[in-house]
Amino acid sequence: MDRKADARKKIQLGGLIVKAGLDYMHPQDAYILYSMLLDCRNTLENKPEVKKHWARLGKRLLIGENN
């Protein structure tokens, strides 16, 4: 991945933090977000059925924002 594509990916992922309303957190609290994401990754690895649930819910919420 080139630098421009990598930067775009990081900006888009950061945008999800904003959309989720978690951007109020101070950068010093990044360890909280990091552990939340690791917990989600762990859940996805141990309970693959959750991925479909989260995908449906996330898609509905993101599409709903555009209407």
C-alpha positions as CSV (number, residue, x, y, z in Angstrom):
1,M,0.0,0.0,0.0
2,D,1.4,3.4,-0.9
3,R,1.6,6.3,1.5
4,K,-1.4,8.1,0.0
5,A,-3.6,5.0,0.2
6,D,-2.4,4.3,3.7
7,A,-3.2,7.9,4.8
8,R,-6.7,7.8,3.2
9,K,-7.4,4.5,5.0
10,K,-6.4,5.9,8.4
11,I,-8.5,9.1,7.8
12,Q,-11.5,6.9,6.9
13,L,-11.0,4.8,10.0
14,G,-10.7,7.9,12.2
15,G,-13.9,9.1,10.7
16,L,-15.6,6.1,12.1
17,I,-14.4,7.1,15.6
18,V,-16.1,10.5,15.0
19,K,-19.3,8.9,13.7
20,A,-19.5,6.6,16.7
21,G,-19.3,9.7,19.0
22,L,-16.0,8.7,20.6
23,D,-14.0,11.7,19.4
24,Y,-14.5,13.4,22.7
25,M,-11.8,11.2,24.2
26,H,-8.5,12.8,24.8
27,P,-5.5,11.3,23.0
28,Q,-4.1,10.4,26.4
29,D,-7.0,7.9,26.7
30,A,-6.1,6.1,23.4
31,Y,-5.4,3.0,25.5
32,I,-9.2,2.8,26.1
33,L,-10.1,2.8,22.4
34,Y,-7.2,0.4,21.7
35,S,-8.5,-2.1,24.3
36,M,-12.1,-1.7,23.0
37,L,-10.9,-2.5,19.5
38,L,-8.8,-5.5,20.6
39,D,-11.8,-6.8,22.6
40,C,-14.0,-6.5,19.4
41,R,-11.3,-8.3,17.4
42,N,-11.2,-11.0,20.0
43,T,-15.0,-11.4,19.9
44,L,-14.9,-11.7,16.1
45,E,-12.3,-14.4,16.3
46,N,-14.1,-16.4,19.0
47,K,-17.7,-15.7,17.9
48,P,-17.8,-15.4,14.1
49,E,-21.6,-15.2,14.1
50,V,-21.2,-11.7,15.7
51,K,-19.7,-10.4,12.5
52,K,-22.9,-10.8,10.5
53,H,-24.9,-9.1,13.3
54,W,-22.5,-6.2,13.5
55,A,-22.3,-5.9,9.7
56,R,-26.2,-5.6,9.5
57,L,-26.4,-3.2,12.3
58,G,-23.5,-1.0,11.1
59,K,-24.8,-0.9,7.5
60,R,-28.3,0.1,8.7
61,L,-26.9,2.8,10.9
62,L,-24.5,4.2,8.3
63,I,-27.1,4.2,5.6
64,G,-29.6,5.7,7.9
65,E,-27.3,8.7,8.5
66,N,-27.3,9.5,4.8
67,N,-31.1,9.8,4.6
